[in-house]
Amino acid sequence: MRPLYLLAGLTCVGVGWLGLIMPGLPGTVFFIVAAWFFSRSSPRLERWVLGLPGVGQLVADYRNGLGMPLRAKKLAIGCIVAACIFSAGFAIDPLWIRVAVAVTGLVGVWYVGRRVPTRETVLRQRQAEAVG
């Protein structure tokens, strides 16, 4: 299984890099998955992902249950909305394609907004629990 995990991790890193430059394609989530695959196949590559500037800290925060920073959350939601408006605006008929894009965008906004923890909120809660 180790070679398959390694290949899957490398694939996720490739898609993650694409996601950092292509609007509408998430990048960080692929680095999170890549780190998971590397944790089972290559500790060296896992450390490499965790050490990447910007992305590495986000992966480590996710692993520690911190979710994502509020600024990143707002940016992610904005990118989802922009990508969906752009995609639905230029989608070829039939109408159901535009509706599918809009529904997918709404699910994405709901998930990021409600289900993904906000780093600052989690830290405040942990600090309150420690004090109290």
N, C-alpha and C positions, 0 to 999 in steps of 0.2 A: 504493500500500500504506500510505502514511503515515496517511491518515484511518482505515483499518481498525485499524492498530496503536493509534491514539489512542483509538478507540472501545473496543477490547478492554482497553486500560489503564484507562480510566474505569470500565468494567464491573467489572474486577478490584478497583479501589479500592472500589466500592460493595459488592461481596461481602465484601471484606476488613473493612470497617466492620461489616457484619452479623456476621462471624465473631468480632469482638472482643466482641460483646455476647451472642451466641447460643451456649449450650453445645453442644458436639459439632461445631460448624462451625469449621474452622481459619481464622484471620484472617491471620496473618503470611505464609503461603504465597501468598495472593492479592496482598499488597503486593509480594512478591518478583517475582511474575509481572508485576504492573503496572509495576514499575520497569524490567523487561526490555522491555516494550512501549513505555514512554515513552523508553527509550534509543534507540529506532528512530523515534520520532515527535515527541517534545517534550522537549528537554533541560531546559526550565524545570520541567515536571511531574515529570521524573525527580529533579531537585534537591529539589522539594517533598516527594516521597515519602521521599527519603533524609534530609530534615530533620524529618520527623514525630517528635514526642517518643515515645521508647520503640521504636516500630516501625522508624523510620529506621535506628537503630543495628543492629537485628537484620538488616535487609536488607543493610546495609553489611558486617556480619560474615559473612553468608552469601556475599556476592560475593567476599570475601577468603579464602574457604575455611575460616572459623573455625567453621562450624556454629552451634550454639546453646548458650547458657549452661546449666550443669548444672541450675540452679534451674528454668529454663524447660522443660528436657527432662523433669524430674520432674513439673512441672505439666501438661505436654502429655500424658504417659502417664496421669496421674491423671484428666484430663478424658476421655481416650479410654475408659478403663475405666468411669468413672461414666456416660458417655453410652451405652455399650453395655449396661451393666446396666439402666439406666433404659429404654432402647429395647427390649431383649429382654424385660424384665419386663412391659412394656405392649403388646408386639406382639400383633396379632391372629393367631389360628391361620391357617394351618397351621404346624406345627413348623419347617418348612424356613426360614421367615422368621427365627425366633429363631436358628437355626443360622447362617444367612447373616450376621446381625448379629454374632454371637459370632466367627465366622471373620474378618470384616472388622476387628473390633476387635483380634483377635490379630495380624493382618497389620500394622495400624497401630502397635501397641505394639512389634512386632519391628522395623519400619522405623525408628521414632523412636529406639528403644533401641540398635539395632545399626548402622544405616546412616548416621544423621545424626551427624556429628562433634560432640564436646563441646568447646566453646570453650576451657575450661581445659586440657584434654588436648592440644589442638592447640598452644596457646601454650607449654606445657611442652616439647613435642616440638621446636618451633621454637627455643626457647631452648637446649635441649640440643644441637641441631645447630649453632647459632651458636657455642657454647662449644667444642664438641668434636671 
